[in-house]
Every structure is written in C-alpha cells, then in structure tokens.
Amino acid sequence: MNKLVSKIDMAVMKAKMAFMEKKEASDQLIVMFIIIAVAAGIAGLLYIFATGTLLPNFQEKLTNLINNWFNHS
C-alpha cells in the first residue's frame, strides 16, 4: 500500500512540475499578440479619423481634378 501511495505522490509531483515548467517562447508570443492588437487599434483609429476628415477633402479635390481634365478637352 505504501508503494502505491508513493507512486501516486511521485506522479502528482511530476504533473505539478510539468505544469509549472515555463514553456519556451510563450512570453514572446504574448508580447507579439499585444503589439499586433495595439497596432490594429491605432490603424483603426487612423482609418476612422481619415474617413471623417481627410478622405472627403481628398476625394473632392480628386473629383474636381478629373472633371477639369475632361471639361477642358
């Protein structure tokens, strides 16, 4: 009976050690995903800002330029 309890204890200890063991490169992956998420957020904010302010002005100027090309021909 003592041998069985000893084996079970050893198995539990091995499982705990395997669980607590630090996996290689997991920190780098987490940092990479955080950087990607922040970059996507900044790109989204820039897109919202550009479509609300810059894009209509640029689109109007481009439309006027194209219209002027065809009207003067």
C-alpha positions in Angstrom: 0.0 0.0 0.0 2.9 2.3 0.8 4.4 1.7 -2.6 1.1 2.6 -4.3 0.8 5.9 -2.3 4.5 6.7 -3.0 3.9 6.1 -6.8 0.8 8.3 -6.8 2.7 11.0 -4.9 5.5 10.9 -7.4 3.1 11.0 -10.3 1.4 14.1 -8.8 4.7 15.8 -8.2 5.8 15.1 -11.8 2.5 16.5 -13.0 2.9 19.7 -10.9 6.4 20.2 -12.1 5.4 19.7 -15.7 2.6 22.2 -15.3 4.7 24.8 -13.5 7.6 24.4 -16.0 7.9 27.5 -18.1 7.2 26.9 -21.8 9.8 28.3 -24.1 8.9 31.5 -26.1 5.4 31.8 -24.6 6.3 35.3 -23.3 7.4 36.4 -26.8 4.2 35.2 -28.3 2.1 37.1 -25.8 4.1 40.3 -26.4 3.8 39.8 -30.1 0.0 39.5 -29.9 -0.2 42.6 -27.7 1.8 44.6 -30.2 -0.4 43.4 -33.1 -3.5 44.3 -31.1 -2.2 47.8 -30.4 -1.2 48.3 -34.0 -4.6 47.2 -35.2 -6.2 49.6 -32.8 -4.1 52.5 -33.9 -4.8 51.6 -37.6 -8.5 51.6 -36.9 -8.4 55.0 -35.2 -6.4 56.4 -38.0 -8.9 55.0 -40.5 -11.9 56.5 -38.6 -10.1 59.9 -38.4 -9.1 59.8 -42.1 -12.6 58.8 -43.4 -14.2 61.6 -41.3 -11.8 64.4 -42.1 -9.1 63.8 -44.7 -10.8 61.4 -47.2 -13.8 63.7 -48.1 -11.5 66.6 -48.9 -9.1 64.5 -50.9 -12.0 62.8 -52.8 -13.5 66.2 -53.6 -10.2 67.5 -54.9 -9.6 64.4 -57.0 -13.1 64.6 -58.5 -12.6 68.2 -59.4 -9.3 67.5 -61.0 -10.7 64.6 -63.1 -13.7 66.7 -64.1 -11.5 69.6 -65.1 -9.4 67.3 -67.3 -12.5 66.1 -69.2 -14.2 69.5 -69.3 -11.2 71.3 -70.9 -10.7 68.7 -73.7 
